[in-house]
Amino acid sequence: MDWTEVKITVDAENVDLAGSIAQMTVPYGIYVEDYSHLKEDVEEVAHIDLIDEELLKKDPKKAVVHVYISPEDNPNEAVAFLSERYGAAGIAHTIETAPCVQEDWINSWKKYFHPIKVGQKLLIQPDWEPVKNPEGRVVLDMEPGMAFGTGTHETTRLCMEFLEEYIRPGCSMLDIGCGSGILSVAGLLLGAGKAVGVDIDPLAVKTAVQNVERNHVADRFSGICGSLTEKVKGKYDVIAANIVADVIMELTKDVERYMLPNAVYLMSGIIDERERDVLAALKGKFTVVARREEKGWVALAARVTEQ
């Protein structure tokens, strides 16, 4: 049987919350069409000749969240849940559904994913595009698959910029909520000696393993399927958590148990209005040593406070 594509159209200003609500309905990922910053970002994100002209015609005031529901997961129930939650959150929305062959939706987002420069050293390169790298950047060859994490979102880029700063040759890295494995791949290519990726979704762990293999760093990577640190062993020099504020606050309760002396704790996925909550959770245990912000998203780097 075909899957069901659910398209939720909202005002662009509400897309982050709308996407978070949509993520509750599926364990494997969504994708979002948000063109509100496309024109101003076109030179930053990619060369103008890489942007489809049809994308430039999109309404910048609207965004579309795409969710794909398997037949076993009761699409009608998912739509009812979404409508109720959006209404409760005060988000004006329209919902459309259509049948979709699974293979079609897995490939449908590829037209939106082009080479992306990150920070000073990294280039995210989808494997279906020819490599253009005159600056000699470190190239991440990515195929996100059903575990989304392409580097296009601000939260991922902010975290990768921190990795450029804090990864040292031979260091160890723990990637909590690894998704597609993009942060683990970046850390390993930047010189980490080993990386452990953890995700509650087995499909995400499988995709992460495929991506480290694609980038020829699989011998230094281990994937764990589990919730946060429940199955993690050992201690690490760098811990990255690109998740959401509430989960970061939960993780912060005992994450220092997994940190080597002078280790750094990188947090991203924090909406600016939740930064104060995260800082409160860090208080007394961690000292923030660096902060980055982009378009309402905040990333923090912290170390254990010396007693």
C-alpha positions in Angstrom: 0.0 0.0 0.0 1.1 3.6 -0.7 2.2 5.9 2.1 0.3 9.2 2.7 2.0 12.5 2.2 0.6 15.2 4.6 1.3 18.8 3.6 0.8 21.4 6.2 0.9 25.0 5.0 1.5 27.7 7.7 2.8 31.2 8.0 6.6 31.2 7.7 6.9 32.8 11.1 5.4 29.7 12.7 7.3 27.1 10.8 9.7 26.1 13.6 6.9 25.3 16.0 4.9 23.7 13.3 7.8 21.5 12.4 8.3 20.5 16.0 4.7 19.5 16.3 4.8 17.5 13.0 7.9 15.6 14.2 5.7 14.2 17.0 3.8 12.1 14.5 6.7 10.2 12.9 10.0 8.6 14.2 12.0 9.0 11.0 11.9 12.6 9.8 10.0 15.4 8.0 11.1 18.0 5.5 10.2 21.7 5.4 9.9 24.1 2.6 10.7 27.6 4.0 11.6 30.2 1.5 11.4 33.3 3.8 15.2 33.8 3.7 16.0 32.2 0.3 16.8 35.3 -1.7 19.0 36.9 1.0 20.8 33.6 1.6 21.4 32.5 -2.0 24.9 33.7 -2.2 25.7 32.4 1.3 24.2 28.9 0.9 25.0 28.2 -2.8 26.0 29.7 -6.0 23.1 31.3 -7.9 23.3 28.8 -10.7 22.6 26.0 -8.3 19.2 27.4 -7.3 16.2 26.3 -9.2 14.3 29.3 -10.7 11.0 27.8 -9.5 12.2 28.0 -5.9 12.8 31.8 -6.3 9.1 32.1 -7.2 7.8 30.6 -4.0 5.8 32.7 -1.5 8.3 33.8 1.2 5.5 34.4 3.7 4.4 30.7 3.7 6.1 27.5 4.6 5.1 23.9 4.0 5.8 21.0 6.4 5.8 17.6 4.7 5.1 14.5 6.8 5.0 11.0 5.4 2.8 8.4 7.2 3.0 4.6 6.6 -0.3 2.7 6.1 0.3 0.9 9.4 0.5 4.2 11.3 -3.1 5.3 10.6 -2.8 8.5 8.5 -6.3 9.7 9.4 -5.4 9.6 13.1 -2.1 11.5 12.4 -4.0 14.3 10.5 -6.5 14.6 13.3 -3.7 14.9 15.9 -1.9 17.5 13.8 -5.0 19.6 13.3 -5.8 19.5 17.0 -2.3 20.5 18.1 -2.0 23.3 15.6 -5.3 24.7 16.7 -4.3 24.5 20.3 -1.0 26.3 19.5 -2.9 29.0 17.7 -1.2 28.2 14.3 -3.3 29.0 11.3 -2.8 26.1 8.9 -4.2 24.1 6.0 -3.7 20.4 5.7 -3.7 18.4 2.4 -3.1 14.7 1.9 -2.2 12.6 -1.1 -1.0 9.0 -1.7 2.7 8.7 -2.2 4.9 5.8 -3.1 7.7 5.5 -0.4 10.5 5.6 -3.0 9.1 8.8 -4.4 9.1 10.7 -1.1 12.6 9.5 -0.1 13.9 11.2 -3.2 11.6 14.1 -3.5 13.6 16.5 -1.2 16.8 16.0 -3.2 16.0 19.0 -5.5 16.3 21.3 -2.5 19.7 20.0 -1.3 22.8 21.5 -3.0 26.5 21.9 -1.9 26.7 24.0 1.2 29.8 25.7 2.7 29.9 25.6 6.5 32.3 27.7 8.6 35.8 28.1 7.3 36.7 24.4 6.6 33.7 22.3 5.6 31.7 21.6 2.4 28.6 19.4 2.6 28.3 17.7 -0.7 25.3 15.6 -1.8 26.5 12.5 -3.6 24.3 13.1 -6.6 26.1 16.5 -7.4 29.6 16.9 -8.9 32.2 18.1 -6.5 33.2 21.8 -6.9 35.7 22.7 -4.3 38.3 25.2 -5.4 39.0 26.3 -1.8 40.1 22.8 -0.8 37.5 22.5 2.0 37.0 19.2 3.9 34.2 17.5 1.9 31.3 15.7 3.6 29.7 13.3 1.1 26.1 13.0 2.4 23.1 11.0 1.6 20.6 11.8 4.5 18.0 9.2 3.5 15.1 8.9 5.9 17.1 10.2 8.9 17.1 13.9 8.0 20.2 16.0 8.7 21.7 17.7 5.6 23.4 20.7 7.2 20.9 23.1 5.6 19.4 24.0 8.9 20.9 26.7 11.1 21.1 24.4 14.2 23.3 21.9 12.3 25.6 24.5 10.8 26.1 26.3 14.2 27.1 23.0 15.7 29.5 22.2 12.8 31.1 25.6 13.2 31.8 24.7 16.9 33.3 21.4 15.8 35.8 23.3 13.6 36.8 25.2 16.7 36.9 22.4 19.3 37.9 19.2 17.5 41.5 18.3 18.1 43.5 15.6 16.4 42.8 12.3 18.0 40.1 13.5 20.3 37.0 11.5 21.1 33.5 12.6 20.3 30.0 11.7 21.5 27.1 12.7 19.1 23.8 12.5 20.9 20.8 12.5 18.7 23.0 11.8 15.7 20.3 11.6 13.0 22.0 11.2 9.7 25.4 11.2 11.4 26.5 14.5 9.9 28.1 15.8 13.0 30.0 12.6 13.6 31.2 12.6 10.0 32.3 16.3 10.3 34.1 15.6 13.6 36.0 12.6 12.2 37.0 14.3 9.0 38.2 17.3 11.1 40.5 14.9 12.9 38.7 13.2 15.8 40.1 9.8 16.6 36.8 8.2 17.3 33.1 9.2 17.4 30.1 7.5 18.9 26.7 8.3 17.5 23.5 7.8 19.5 19.9 8.0 18.4 16.6 6.6 19.6 15.6 5.8 16.0 17.2 2.6 14.6 16.8 3.9 11.1 18.8 7.0 12.0 21.7 4.9 13.4 21.6 2.8 10.2 21.8 6.0 8.0 24.6 7.3 10.2 26.6 4.1 9.7 26.0 4.4 5.9 27.3 8.0 5.9 30.4 7.3 7.8 31.1 4.4 5.4 30.5 6.8 2.5 33.1 9.2 3.9 35.7 6.4 4.7 35.7 6.9 8.5 33.7 3.9 9.5 36.6 2.3 11.3 36.5 5.2 13.9 32.7 5.3 14.4 30.3 3.3 16.6 26.5 3.6 16.4 24.2 3.1 19.3 20.4 2.8 19.3 19.1 4.2 22.6 17.7 7.2 24.4 20.3 9.9 25.2 23.1 8.3 27.3 21.3 5.2 28.6 23.6 2.9 26.6 26.7 5.1 26.5 29.9 4.0 28.1 33.2 5.8 28.5 34.2 9.5 28.6 34.7 11.9 25.7 36.6 15.1 24.8 33.7 16.6 22.8 29.9 15.9 23.4 27.5 17.3 20.8 23.8 17.5 21.2 21.9 19.0 18.3 18.4 18.3 19.6 15.8 20.6 21.2 15.9 22.7 24.4 13.8 20.4 26.6 15.9 17.3 25.7 19.2 19.3 26.2 18.0 20.3 29.7 17.2 16.6 30.5 20.6 15.5 29.2 22.4 18.2 31.2 21.4 16.5 34.4 24.1 13.9 34.1 26.1 14.5 30.9 29.2 15.5 32.9 29.6 11.8 33.8 30.7 11.2 30.2 33.1 14.1 29.9 36.9 13.9 30.2 38.8 16.7 32.0 38.4 19.9 30.0 35.9 18.4 27.7 33.5 20.7 25.8 29.7 20.2 25.7 28.2 21.6 22.5 24.4 22.3 22.5 22.3 23.3 19.5 18.7 23.3 18.4 17.8 25.9 21.0 15.2 28.5 20.0 16.3 31.9 21.2 13.3 32.2 23.5 14.3 29.0 25.3 17.9 30.0 25.8 17.2 31.3 29.3 15.8 27.9 30.3 18.8 26.1 29.0 21.2 28.5 30.8 19.3 27.9 34.0 19.8 24.2 33.6 23.5 24.7 33.1 23.9 27.1 36.1 26.2 25.8 38.8 27.4 22.9 36.8 28.7 24.3 33.5 30.3 27.6 32.3 29.3 28.8 28.9 32.5 29.5 26.9 31.1 30.4 23.5 27.8 31.3 21.9 26.6 31.4 18.3 23.2 32.6 17.0 21.6 32.5 13.6 18.0 33.5 12.6 16.6 32.9 16.1 18.5 29.7 16.8 21.2 29.5 19.5 24.1 27.2 20.0 26.2 27.1 23.2 29.6 25.6 24.1 30.2 24.9 27.8 32.7 23.3 30.1 32.2 21.8 33.6 32.6 24.6 36.1 35.7 24.3 38.2 34.9 23.8 41.9 
